[in-house]
């Protein structure tokens, strides 16, 4: 009986590890890539499904097309972090996608800052921006500086 429970738990752990493993492999790569198996992180089925559920069409377009300047994807404390910004104006308009790989929770933050007016919006599948590790929150706010 104990062996069956152990095998079931082991199978579950491997399945959970496998579900986020392919996203972990995106760390260090650009969101869009010509590498085989890494075409576009926003089109990975789990990511696309989560973004379609979380974002409006205009927000999704901002994140995946309008904010066309991108940096390599980071892995910060078990979170995949994708950053992008508006060409020629990264400090004034940018966004961040954060995927908690353990819990499969998605967060998307948008920043707009013009002429003394600032708009910050976070959308999460669960929890809030403040639930994210400090290093990630600092990375988001670092993007506001030229």
Residue pairs with C-beta under 8 A, 6 or more apart in sequence:
19 46
19 104
20 99
20 101
20 102
20 104
22 44
23 41
23 44
23 46
23 47
23 80
23 99
23 101
24 75
24 80
24 101
25 38
26 38
26 41
26 73
26 80
27 73
27 74
27 75
27 80
28 72
28 73
28 75
29 35
29 38
29 41
29 72
29 73
30 70
30 71
30 72
30 73
31 40
31 41
31 42
31 70
31 73
31 82
31 84
32 39
32 40
32 41
32 70
33 39
33 40
41 47
41 73
41 82
42 48
42 51
42 63
42 64
42 97
46 104
47 97
47 99
47 106
50 99
50 106
50 125
51 60
51 63
51 64
51 97
51 106
51 108
52 60
53 125
54 106
54 108
54 123
54 124
54 125
55 63
55 108
55 123
59 108
59 110
59 123
62 95
62 110
63 84
63 95
63 97
63 108
63 110
66 86
67 84
67 85
67 86
67 93
67 94
67 95
68 84
68 86
68 87
69 84
69 85
69 86
69 87
69 90
70 82
70 83
70 84
71 83
71 84
73 80
73 81
73 82
74 80
74 81
74 83
74 139
75 81
76 133
76 135
76 136
76 139
77 133
77 135
77 136
78 100
78 101
78 102
79 98
79 99
79 100
79 101
79 132
79 133
79 136
80 97
80 98
80 99
80 101
81 96
81 97
81 98
81 136
81 139
82 96
82 97
82 98
82 99
83 94
83 95
83 96
83 139
83 143
84 94
84 95
84 96
85 91
85 93
85 94
85 95
85 143
86 92
86 93
86 94
90 143
90 146
91 113
91 143
91 144
91 145
91 146
92 112
92 113
92 114
93 111
93 112
93 113
94 110
94 111
94 143
94 144
95 108
95 109
95 110
95 111
96 107
96 108
96 109
96 136
96 139
96 140
96 143
97 106
97 107
97 108
98 106
98 107
98 108
98 109
98 132
98 136
99 105
99 106
99 107
100 106
100 107
103 126
105 124
105 125
105 126
105 127
106 124
106 125
107 122
107 123
107 124
107 125
107 127
107 129
107 132
108 122
108 123
108 124
109 120
109 121
109 122
109 123
109 129
109 140
110 119
110 120
110 121
110 122
111 118
111 119
111 120
111 140
111 143
111 144
112 118
112 119
113 119
113 144
122 128
122 129
124 131
129 137
129 140
130 137
